[in-house]
Every structure is written in C-alpha cells, then in structure tokens.
Amino acid sequence: MTHAGEGDAAGAGQVKLPSSGLRSVLTLLLLLHLFALFVAVVSNFGARSGLRLQLREVPGVRPYLQLLNMDTAWNYHLVFGTREDRDFHCEVVLQPGGRSSAAESGGGDRSEVIPLMPADVWPGSRGRRYLMLAYNTAANAGSDQVESVLPAALASGMLRQRGVSEGTHLFRCLGLEPASRDAAASQRPQREPLPRVVYEADLLPGTSGWEPVKRSDVTERTESRSAEDQR
C-alpha cells in the first residue's frame, strides 16, 4: 500500500509533454516565425539587394509581417488618422493665379486644389503609401539632383486623372509643425497653425509630362537677370 501511494504521487508530479506530432508542428511554426522576422530585419535596413528583394517575395512573408505590424519598411506606424498624424501632404493647385505660397495666401486661395491623397481613401496600407510619398518628397527637398523626381511623377499622375493637359499650375509639399509642449498642455483653444511650405514648384507642360520648376529657382533667375540688366 505504501509503495502504491508513493508511485501515484510521483506520477502526479510529472509534467505531461505534448505529443511528438504537436511538438513538430509547433517547432515548424516557430521556425517560420523566426524566418519572417529575419526577412523583416534584413530587407528593411540598408540598401536593398536582389537577394533581399527575393526574400520578401517568399509567399506569405509580406502579408504575415504587415498583419502583425512588424514590417518596418513603413515610415508611419499606427495612428488615429487625424490631421496631426500627417506630417506632410502634397497637392496641386490649378491655375494658382499668382499665389506664391500657402503662407502668403493665408488659407484664402480660392483656386481648385487637388490633394495627393483622396479624402475617401481606404485606411491601412493604401493610406500609408500616400503618406510615405509625401514624406519622401519632403525628405528629398533641398537636393538638386532628386528633389524634382517625385513631384514630376506625382503631378503628372494627378493632372492626368483630372484630364488637365495645358496651363501653368502649382505643386507644393506642405509640412505641419508639431505643437509645442506648452501649447499641448494649455487648456485654451489654440489657433490652427499654418502649414509651412517644404517644396513649391510651377508645373509646366513638357514632352514627357509635367515639368516642375522650383519657385526659388525662378526667383534666383529673375534676380540674376535683373543684376545683369543693371550692369
């Protein structure tokens, strides 16, 4: 009787392990998860080589990473979708009528404005792509070699959708300044800040689409011509 009781107590204290089949399935799922994490880290940091792009094309990897919000290729993470979440946005002003910037117009520009991201865009990856295009446009501003590449492509597509093929229009990338700590902590209603112009260019019809001419470049050319005329 004593030996039987001791055997029952020892058996009750042992932890029952899953079956070998279940352990094999769990091990396989864990390896697939670690492989997806490896692809996310390798393909999203540094220059992307052909091998890195091929790793992202493995069936099921990208949807899995995006489902769990682990794809760090996105410049924007989870947001509430308010205007404050949009650091930059791009737009085309049809026939601006001499307005030089959003700050000068004071929000009173009555010209038709075509936003890059439509108002009825579905949230999720599609909206993040529009935000990433605006972010990259702002990031390239100031680099003479690449700053007009994205505006030319974006403006050509936006005007093509509207059926506009002539005239002189305005492309601009606007940035929303974050609120200061004092303004955020204040209980008083704050005046909505005007967006700052990050990039602004006149759109002229060209042979292969619309060609952006930066407003600062036009000003510099005008000043140089005036200086030459005075000489």
Secondary structure as a PSIPRED ss2 file (coil, helix, strand):
# PSIPRED VFORMAT (PSIPRED V4.0)

   1 M C   1.000  0.000  0.000
   2 T H   0.000  1.000  0.000
   3 H H   0.000  1.000  0.000
   4 A H   0.000  1.000  0.000
   5 G H   0.000  1.000  0.000
   6 E H   0.000  1.000  0.000
   7 G H   0.000  1.000  0.000
   8 D H   0.000  1.000  0.000
   9 A H   0.000  1.000  0.000
  10 A H   0.000  1.000  0.000
  11 G H   0.000  1.000  0.000
  12 A H   0.000  1.000  0.000
  13 G H   0.000  1.000  0.000
  14 Q C   1.000  0.000  0.000
  15 V C   1.000  0.000  0.000
  16 K C   1.000  0.000  0.000
  17 L C   1.000  0.000  0.000
  18 P C   1.000  0.000  0.000
  19 S C   1.000  0.000  0.000
  20 S H   0.000  1.000  0.000
  21 G H   0.000  1.000  0.000
  22 L H   0.000  1.000  0.000
  23 R H   0.000  1.000  0.000
  24 S H   0.000  1.000  0.000
  25 V H   0.000  1.000  0.000
  26 L H   0.000  1.000  0.000
  27 T H   0.000  1.000  0.000
  28 L H   0.000  1.000  0.000
  29 L H   0.000  1.000  0.000
  30 L H   0.000  1.000  0.000
  31 L H   0.000  1.000  0.000
  32 L H   0.000  1.000  0.000
  33 H H   0.000  1.000  0.000
  34 L H   0.000  1.000  0.000
  35 F H   0.000  1.000  0.000
  36 A H   0.000  1.000  0.000
  37 L H   0.000  1.000  0.000
  38 F H   0.000  1.000  0.000
  39 V H   0.000  1.000  0.000
  40 A H   0.000  1.000  0.000
  41 V H   0.000  1.000  0.000
  42 V H   0.000  1.000  0.000
  43 S H   0.000  1.000  0.000
  44 N H   0.000  1.000  0.000
  45 F C   1.000  0.000  0.000
  46 G C   1.000  0.000  0.000
  47 A C   1.000  0.000  0.000
  48 R C   1.000  0.000  0.000
  49 S C   1.000  0.000  0.000
  50 G H   0.000  1.000  0.000
  51 L H   0.000  1.000  0.000
  52 R H   0.000  1.000  0.000
  53 L H   0.000  1.000  0.000
  54 Q H   0.000  1.000  0.000
  55 L H   0.000  1.000  0.000
  56 R H   0.000  1.000  0.000
  57 E C   1.000  0.000  0.000
  58 V C   1.000  0.000  0.000
  59 P C   1.000  0.000  0.000
  60 G C   1.000  0.000  0.000
  61 V H   0.000  1.000  0.000
  62 R H   0.000  1.000  0.000
  63 P H   0.000  1.000  0.000
  64 Y H   0.000  1.000  0.000
  65 L H   0.000  1.000  0.000
  66 Q H   0.000  1.000  0.000
  67 L H   0.000  1.000  0.000
  68 L C   1.000  0.000  0.000
  69 N C   1.000  0.000  0.000
  70 M C   1.000  0.000  0.000
  71 D C   1.000  0.000  0.000
  72 T C   1.000  0.000  0.000
  73 A C   1.000  0.000  0.000
  74 W C   1.000  0.000  0.000
  75 N C   1.000  0.000  0.000
  76 Y C   1.000  0.000  0.000
  77 H C   1.000  0.000  0.000
  78 L C   1.000  0.000  0.000
  79 V C   1.000  0.000  0.000
  80 F C   1.000  0.000  0.000
  81 G C   1.000  0.000  0.000
  82 T C   1.000  0.000  0.000
  83 R H   0.000  1.000  0.000
  84 E H   0.000  1.000  0.000
  85 D H   0.000  1.000  0.000
  86 R C   1.000  0.000  0.000
  87 D C   1.000  0.000  0.000
  88 F E   0.000  0.000  1.000
  89 H E   0.000  0.000  1.000
  90 C E   0.000  0.000  1.000
  91 E E   0.000  0.000  1.000
  92 V E   0.000  0.000  1.000
  93 V E   0.000  0.000  1.000
  94 L C   1.000  0.000  0.000
  95 Q C   1.000  0.000  0.000
  96 P C   1.000  0.000  0.000
  97 G C   1.000  0.000  0.000
  98 G C   1.000  0.000  0.000
  99 R C   1.000  0.000  0.000
 100 S C   1.000  0.000  0.000
 101 S C   1.000  0.000  0.000
 102 A H   0.000  1.000  0.000
 103 A H   0.000  1.000  0.000
 104 E H   0.000  1.000  0.000
 105 S H   0.000  1.000  0.000
 106 G C   1.000  0.000  0.000
 107 G C   1.000  0.000  0.000
 108 G C   1.000  0.000  0.000
 109 D C   1.000  0.000  0.000
 110 R C   1.000  0.000  0.000
 111 S C   1.000  0.000  0.000
 112 E C   1.000  0.000  0.000
 113 V E   0.000  0.000  1.000
 114 I E   0.000  0.000  1.000
 115 P E   0.000  0.000  1.000
 116 L C   1.000  0.000  0.000
 117 M C   1.000  0.000  0.000
 118 P C   1.000  0.000  0.000
 119 A C   1.000  0.000  0.000
 120 D C   1.000  0.000  0.000
 121 V C   1.000  0.000  0.000
 122 W C   1.000  0.000  0.000
 123 P C   1.000  0.000  0.000
 124 G C   1.000  0.000  0.000
 125 S H   0.000  1.000  0.000
 126 R H   0.000  1.000  0.000
 127 G H   0.000  1.000  0.000
 128 R H   0.000  1.000  0.000
 129 R H   0.000  1.000  0.000
 130 Y H   0.000  1.000  0.000
 131 L H   0.000  1.000  0.000
 132 M H   0.000  1.000  0.000
 133 L H   0.000  1.000  0.000
 134 A H   0.000  1.000  0.000
 135 Y H   0.000  1.000  0.000
 136 N H   0.000  1.000  0.000
 137 T H   0.000  1.000  0.000
 138 A H   0.000  1.000  0.000
 139 A H   0.000  1.000  0.000
 140 N H   0.000  1.000  0.000
 141 A C   1.000  0.000  0.000
 142 G C   1.000  0.000  0.000
 143 S C   1.000  0.000  0.000
 144 D C   1.000  0.000  0.000
 145 Q C   1.000  0.000  0.000
 146 V C   1.000  0.000  0.000
 147 E C   1.000  0.000  0.000
 148 S C   1.000  0.000  0.000
 149 V H   0.000  1.000  0.000
 150 L H   0.000  1.000  0.000
 151 P H   0.000  1.000  0.000
 152 A H   0.000  1.000  0.000
 153 A H   0.000  1.000  0.000
 154 L H   0.000  1.000  0.000
 155 A H   0.000  1.000  0.000
 156 S H   0.000  1.000  0.000
 157 G H   0.000  1.000  0.000
 158 M H   0.000  1.000  0.000
 159 L H   0.000  1.000  0.000
 160 R H   0.000  1.000  0.000
 161 Q H   0.000  1.000  0.000
 162 R H   0.000  1.000  0.000
 163 G C   1.000  0.000  0.000
 164 V C   1.000  0.000  0.000
 165 S C   1.000  0.000  0.000
 166 E C   1.000  0.000  0.000
 167 G C   1.000  0.000  0.000
 168 T C   1.000  0.000  0.000
 169 H E   0.000  0.000  1.000
 170 L E   0.000  0.000  1.000
 171 F E   0.000  0.000  1.000
 172 R E   0.000  0.000  1.000
 173 C E   0.000  0.000  1.000
 174 L E   0.000  0.000  1.000
 175 G E   0.000  0.000  1.000
 176 L C   1.000  0.000  0.000
 177 E C   1.000  0.000  0.000
 178 P C   1.000  0.000  0.000
 179 A C   1.000  0.000  0.000
 180 S C   1.000  0.000  0.000
 181 R H   0.000  1.000  0.000
 182 D H   0.000  1.000  0.000
 183 A H   0.000  1.000  0.000
 184 A H   0.000  1.000  0.000
 185 A H   0.000  1.000  0.000
 186 S C   1.000  0.000  0.000
 187 Q C   1.000  0.000  0.000
 188 R C   1.000  0.000  0.000
 189 P C   1.000  0.000  0.000
 190 Q C   1.000  0.000  0.000
 191 R C   1.000  0.000  0.000
 192 E C   1.000  0.000  0.000
 193 P C   1.000  0.000  0.000
 194 L C   1.000  0.000  0.000
 195 P C   1.000  0.000  0.000
 196 R E   0.000  0.000  1.000
 197 V E   0.000  0.000  1.000
 198 V E   0.000  0.000  1.000
 199 Y E   0.000  0.000  1.000
 200 E E   0.000  0.000  1.000
 201 A E   0.000  0.000  1.000
 202 D E   0.000  0.000  1.000
 203 L E   0.000  0.000  1.000
 204 L E   0.000  0.000  1.000
 205 P E   0.000  0.000  1.000
 206 G C   1.000  0.000  0.000
 207 T C   1.000  0.000  0.000
 208 S C   1.000  0.000  0.000
 209 G C   1.000  0.000  0.000
 210 W E   0.000  0.000  1.000
 211 E E   0.000  0.000  1.000
 212 P E   0.000  0.000  1.000
 213 V E   0.000  0.000  1.000
 214 K E   0.000  0.000  1.000
 215 R H   0.000  1.000  0.000
 216 S H   0.000  1.000  0.000
 217 D H   0.000  1.000  0.000
 218 V H   0.000  1.000  0.000
 219 T H   0.000  1.000  0.000
 220 E H   0.000  1.000  0.000
 221 R H   0.000  1.000  0.000
 222 T H   0.000  1.000  0.000
 223 E H   0.000  1.000  0.000
 224 S H   0.000  1.000  0.000
 225 R H   0.000  1.000  0.000
 226 S H   0.000  1.000  0.000
 227 A H   0.000  1.000  0.000
 228 E H   0.000  1.000  0.000
 229 D H   0.000  1.000  0.000
 230 Q H   0.000  1.000  0.000
 231 R C   1.000  0.000  0.000
